[in-house]
Amino acid sequence: MLRRGRARQGAFVSQSRHRRPRSGREQRTRRSLVSGNSLEKWLAFGLKPHVLNQQTLAGQAAYSGIGLHSGSKVNMTFLPAPPNHGIRFRRVDLDGQPEIEAVVENVSDTNRSTTLSKGNVKLHTVEHVLAAFAGAGIDNALVELDANEPPIADGSALEYCRMIETAGIAAQDEPRETYSLQAPIDLQSGAAHMTAFPHDRLKITCTSAGDDGRFTQLFSVEVNPDTWRAEISRARTFCYYEEIEHLYKNGLIKGGSLENAVVIRDDAVLTNEPLRYPDEFVRHKILDIIGDLSLIGRPIGAHIVAVLPSHAANCEMARRIVAQIRKPVQAAQTFAPPAARDQQPKVAVEAKATETIVQDGAQLDVNQIMKVLPHRYPFLMVDRVISINGNHIVAQKNVSINEPYFQGHFPNHPIMPGVLQLEAIAQVAGILMLKKAENFGKLAYFVAAENVKWRKPVLPGDTLTIDVELTKSRGKIGKAQGKCLVNGEQVSSALITFMLIDNDES
């Protein structure tokens, strides 16, 4: 018999409970969920994700370690739970063994981790455990701990995934409630910017970077049990060397070491093993997002676009989505556009919605471009449009040594930043969308970039040719495939997503 909280360090113990015999379909379903958990297997059994029944653990599993911030030893046990129970944490070290539900209403602190509170009971750093449950598709579970923080293990969610695999997954008789986002949500929290778009499944596109731009990384993934296990679960937590003293003095990272975190010092990475992914840092940010968004209390269908995310921003996004679930119409949010530019010309346009301001075959000089785009020096990245035909456009940007960014982007070896080439692609794509009469005066809001590749440096004196094709235009959302060329050779490319928003000055 397993005695809770007495598993040896790093060891897992599993014990199945007595339950009624499963039907043949349930047995097949459970096998498909445990061995692979792929979306294709769900569909093969006629089980679509949005109607799949709730799931819990088939047995128990225990693990012992130390807390990242507290440094205290802790024993943790995963147990099955009945339908509609949700994920709950039980503090077995306290009188009465109080429980805390893993819901966003119980979030009390987001400083370097997510803390849940109920009354005087607190539980810190819950996001990795929650991410493991969400990634595996576990709706109901009870987590018992004898301290105020789960064991950090290796700084990723890998050990928690192993616990779930050891315990097994069991389908339950109650249907799973899911929610598909009905309207976009946009928020800013400090340096973090997050946008959620309606989508049929959970997709996360994330950009992370240090304060000085070190290790800027981008990753995008549709989250399902397969991609969670292979692409996200092993990404470890990290911090910057210059932060360590401050964090320690503030009572944090007392249990931190190279055994459970990656440290970035200048341009070096300090770790006790090679990086598990080439872009491990941004993948860990996605892991945190998955864990924090699970506090919504149900799986969601949405495309989350995050730039420099934080636990504060993640939890605020969870609150906004919960508000939309409860009051769909009232909570449907419109975007707050950037402040209007004083120099933006006001042009009265009288045209039918089907007409275009810029006709096919037209060529535009910089003055005509500024009547379509709101951008101005030094951030206008298009000097002229060579051709427009339907959903295809070709434009040019003359890269001069006088560009202000060359003063700081390698003064002795000036190179045009790759992100500005992306911005040029986005602006040219914006012209394609904004040429329509019904879109004139709006802003093309750049929200995501996928399959980004930089092949060759762009130098002063080069003429950047920007070739863009609009691949999707539905309502306010558009997608475009773009590439930049110099002397006919491709130097960069990306698939970008943008959204049209109203400009109050138009």
Long-range contacts (C-beta under 8 A, 24 or more apart in sequence): 2-60, 2-62, 2-77, 4-62, 4-75, 4-77, 4-92, 4-144, 5-62, 5-75, 5-76, 5-77, 5-92, 5-144, 5-146, 6-62, 6-75, 7-62, 7-63, 7-64, 7-75, 7-77, 8-64, 9-64, 9-65, 10-63, 10-64, 10-65, 10-159, 11-62, 11-63, 11-64, 12-61, 12-62, 12-63, 12-162, 12-163, 12-166, 13-60, 13-61, 13-62, 13-166, 14-59, 14-60, 14-61, 14-166, 14-167, 14-168, 15-59, 15-60, 16-58, 16-59, 16-168, 17-59, 17-80, 19-170, 26-171, 29-171, 30-58, 30-168, 30-169, 30-170, 30-171, 33-137, 33-169, 33-171, 33-225, 34-165, 34-168, 34-169, 36-225, 36-226, 37-136, 37-137, 37-224, 37-225, 37-226, 37-229, 38-224, 38-225, 38-226, 39-224, 39-226, 49-178, 49-201, 49-224, 49-299, 50-176, 50-178, 50-180, 50-301, 51-175, 51-176, 52-137, 52-175, 52-176, 53-171, 53-172, 53-173, 53-174, 53-175, 53-176, 54-83, 54-84, 54-139, 54-140, 54-171, 54-172, 54-174, 54-175, 54-176, 55-137, 55-138, 55-139, 55-140, 55-169, 55-170, 55-171, 55-172, 55-176, 56-80, 56-81, 56-82, 56-83, 56-85, 56-138, 56-139, 56-140, 56-141, 56-169, 56-170, 56-172, 57-81, 57-138, 57-141, 57-164, 57-167, 57-168, 57-169, 57-170, 58-167, 58-168, 58-169, 58-170, 59-166, 59-167, 59-168, 60-167, 61-163, 61-164, 61-166, 61-167, 62-163, 63-151, 63-153, 63-159, 63-160, 63-163, 64-151, 65-151, 65-152, 65-153, 65-159, 66-151, 66-152, 66-255, 67-124, 67-125, 67-147, 67-148, 67-149, 67-150, 67-151, 67-152, 67-254, 67-255, 68-113, 68-125, 68-149, 68-152, 68-155, 68-237, 68-253, 68-255, 68-256, 68-260, 68-261, 69-112, 69-113, 69-124, 69-125, 69-149, 69-251, 69-252, 69-253, 69-254, 69-255, 69-256, 70-124, 70-147, 70-148, 70-149, 70-254, 70-255, 71-254, 71-255, 72-147, 72-148, 72-149, 72-255, 73-147, 74-145, 74-146, 74-147, 74-149, 74-150, 74-151, 75-145, 75-146, 75-147, 76-129, 76-143, 76-144, 76-145, 76-150, 76-151, 77-143, 77-144, 77-145, 78-141, 78-142, 78-143, 78-160, 78-163, 78-164, 78-167, 79-141, 79-142, 79-143, 79-144, 80-140, 80-141, 80-142, 80-167, 80-170, 81-140, 81-141, 81-142, 82-140, 82-172, 83-139, 83-140, 83-172, 83-173, 83-174, 84-140, 84-174, 85-140, 85-141, 85-142, 86-139, 86-140, 86-297, 87-130, 87-133, 87-138, 87-139, 87-140, 87-141, 87-143, 87-294, 88-141, 88-142, 88-143, 89-116, 89-123, 89-126, 89-143, 89-144, 89-145, 90-142, 90-143, 90-144, 90-145, 91-121, 91-123, 91-145, 91-146, 91-148, 92-144, 92-145, 92-146, 93-145, 93-146, 93-147, 94-121, 99-142, 102-126, 102-130, 102-294, 102-295, 102-297, 103-295, 103-297, 104-295, 104-296, 104-297, 104-315, 104-318, 104-319, 104-322, 106-295, 107-295, 107-315, 110-310, 110-311, 110-312, 110-314, 110-315, 111-252, 111-311, 112-247, 112-252, 112-311, 113-311, 114-291, 114-292, 114-295, 114-311, 114-314, 114-315, 122-148, 123-148, 123-149, 124-148, 124-149, 125-149, 125-150, 125-152, 126-150, 126-291, 127-287, 127-288, 127-291, 127-292, 127-311, 128-152, 128-156, 128-157, 128-160, 128-237, 128-287, 128-288, 128-291, 129-157, 129-160, 129-291, 130-290, 130-291, 130-292, 130-294, 130-295, 131-157, 131-160, 131-232, 131-233, 131-287, 131-288, 131-290, 131-291, 131-294, 132-157, 132-160, 132-161, 132-163, 132-164, 132-233, 133-160, 133-164, 133-294, 134-228, 134-290, 134-291, 134-293, 134-294, 134-299, 135-161, 135-223, 135-225, 135-228, 135-229, 135-232, 135-233, 135-290, 136-161, 136-164, 136-169, 136-225, 136-228, 136-229, 137-169, 137-225, 137-299, 138-164, 138-169, 139-172, 139-176, 140-172, 152-237, 152-255, 152-256, 152-260, 153-260, 154-236, 154-259, 154-260, 155-236, 155-237, 155-238, 155-260, 155-261, 155-262, 156-233, 156-234, 156-235, 156-236, 156-237, 156-276, 156-284, 156-287, 157-232, 157-233, 157-234, 157-287, 157-291, 158-233, 158-234, 161-229, 161-233, 176-298, 176-299, 177-298, 178-298, 178-299, 178-300, 178-301, 179-296, 179-298, 179-299, 179-300, 179-301, 179-321, 179-325, 180-300, 180-301, 180-302, 181-300, 181-301, 181-302, 181-321, 181-324, 182-324, 182-328, 182-332, 183-324, 183-328, 183-331, 183-332, 183-333, 184-333, 184-335, 184-499, 185-317, 185-320, 185-321, 185-324, 185-333, 186-333, 186-335, 186-336, 187-313, 187-316, 187-317, 187-320, 189-310, 189-312, 189-313, 189-316, 190-310, 190-312, 190-313, 191-308, 191-310, 192-306, 192-307, 192-308, 192-309, 192-310, 192-312, 192-313, 193-306, 193-307, 193-308, 193-313, 194-304, 194-305, 194-306, 194-307, 194-309, 194-313, 194-314, 194-316, 194-317, 195-304, 195-305, 195-306, 195-447, 195-499, 196-302, 196-303, 196-304, 196-305, 196-317, 196-320, 196-321, 197-302, 197-303, 197-305, 197-447, 197-477, 197-499, 198-301, 198-302, 198-303, 199-301, 199-302, 199-303, 200-301, 201-301, 202-290, 202-293, 202-299, 202-300, 202-301, 202-302, 202-304, 203-302, 203-303, 203-304, 204-286, 204-289, 204-290, 204-303, 204-304, 204-306, 205-303, 205-304, 205-305, 205-306, 205-448, 205-449, 205-450, 206-282, 206-285, 206-286, 206-289, 206-304, 206-305, 206-306, 206-307, 206-309, 207-282, 207-306, 207-307, 207-308, 208-281, 208-282, 208-285, 208-308, 208-309, 209-308, 210-240, 210-264, 214-264, 214-267, 215-264, 215-281, 216-419, 217-279, 217-281, 217-282, 218-279, 218-282, 218-449, 218-452, 219-279, 219-282, 219-283, 219-286, 220-448, 220-450, 221-286, 223-290, 228-290, 231-277, 231-283, 232-283, 232-286, 232-287, 232-290, 233-287, 234-276, 234-277, 235-276, 235-277, 235-280, 235-281, 235-283, 235-284, 235-286, 235-287, 236-260, 236-261, 236-262, 236-271, 236-276, 236-280, 236-284, 237-261, 237-262, 237-284, 238-262, 238-263, 238-264, 238-280, 238-281, 238-284, 239-263, 239-264, 240-264, 240-265, 241-265, 241-266, 241-270, 285-309, 288-314, 289-314, 292-317, 292-318, 293-317, 293-318, 293-321, 296-321, 296-322, 296-325, 297-322, 303-448, 305-447, 305-448, 305-497, 334-501, 334-502, 335-445, 335-499, 335-501, 335-502, 337-443, 337-445, 337-501, 337-502, 337-503, 337-504, 338-443, 340-374, 340-503, 340-504, 340-505, 341-374, 341-376, 341-505, 343-376, 344-374, 344-503, 344-505, 345-370, 345-371, 346-505, 346-506, 347-371, 347-440, 347-441, 349-437, 349-440, 349-441, 351-437, 351-440, 352-437, 353-436, 353-437, 353-438, 354-437, 355-436, 355-437, 356-435, 356-436, 356-437, 357-434, 357-435, 357-436, 357-437, 357-440, 358-388, 358-431, 358-435, 359-388, 360-388, 360-389, 360-390, 361-387, 361-388, 361-389, 362-388, 363-387, 364-431, 369-431, 372-430, 372-431, 372-434, 372-435, 372-440, 373-427, 373-430, 373-431, 373-434, 373-444, 374-443, 374-503, 375-427, 378-403, 378-404, 378-405, 379-423, 380-427, 381-420, 381-423, 381-424, 381-427, 382-424, 382-427, 382-428, 382-431, 382-466, 385-428, 385-431, 386-465, 388-431, 388-432, 388-435, 391-432, 391-469, 391-470, 391-471, 391-473, 392-467, 392-468, 392-469, 392-470, 393-428, 393-429, 393-431, 393-432, 393-467, 393-468, 393-469, 394-465, 394-466, 394-467, 394-468, 395-424, 395-428, 395-431, 395-465, 395-466, 395-468, 396-463, 396-464, 396-465, 396-466, 397-424, 397-463, 397-464, 397-466, 398-463, 398-464, 399-458, 399-459, 399-460, 399-461, 399-462, 399-463, 399-464, 400-460, 400-461, 401-460, 401-461, 403-460, 406-460, 414-459, 414-460, 415-457, 415-458, 415-459, 416-457, 416-458, 416-459, 416-462, 416-464, 418-452, 418-454, 418-492, 421-454, 421-458, 421-464, 421-484, 421-491, 421-492, 422-449, 422-452, 422-492, 422-494, 422-496, 424-464, 424-466, 424-484, 425-466, 425-468, 425-480, 425-482, 425-483, 425-484, 425-492, 425-494, 425-496, 426-482, 426-496, 426-498, 428-466, 428-468, 428-482, 429-468, 429-470, 429-478, 429-480, 429-482, 429-496, 429-498, 430-498, 432-468, 432-470, 432-478, 432-480, 433-470, 433-473, 433-478, 433-498, 433-500, 434-500, 439-500, 440-506, 441-503, 441-506, 442-500, 442-501, 442-502, 442-503, 442-506, 443-500, 443-501, 443-502, 443-503, 444-478, 444-498, 444-499, 444-500, 445-498, 445-499, 445-500, 445-501, 446-496, 446-498, 447-497, 447-498, 447-499, 448-496, 448-497, 449-494, 449-495, 449-496, 449-497, 450-494, 450-495, 450-496, 450-497, 451-493, 451-494, 451-495, 452-492, 452-493, 452-494, 453-492, 453-493, 453-494, 454-491, 454-492, 455-490, 455-491, 455-492, 455-493, 456-486, 456-489, 456-490, 456-491, 457-491, 458-484, 458-486, 458-491, 458-492, 462-486, 462-487, 464-491, 471-495, 476-500, 476-501
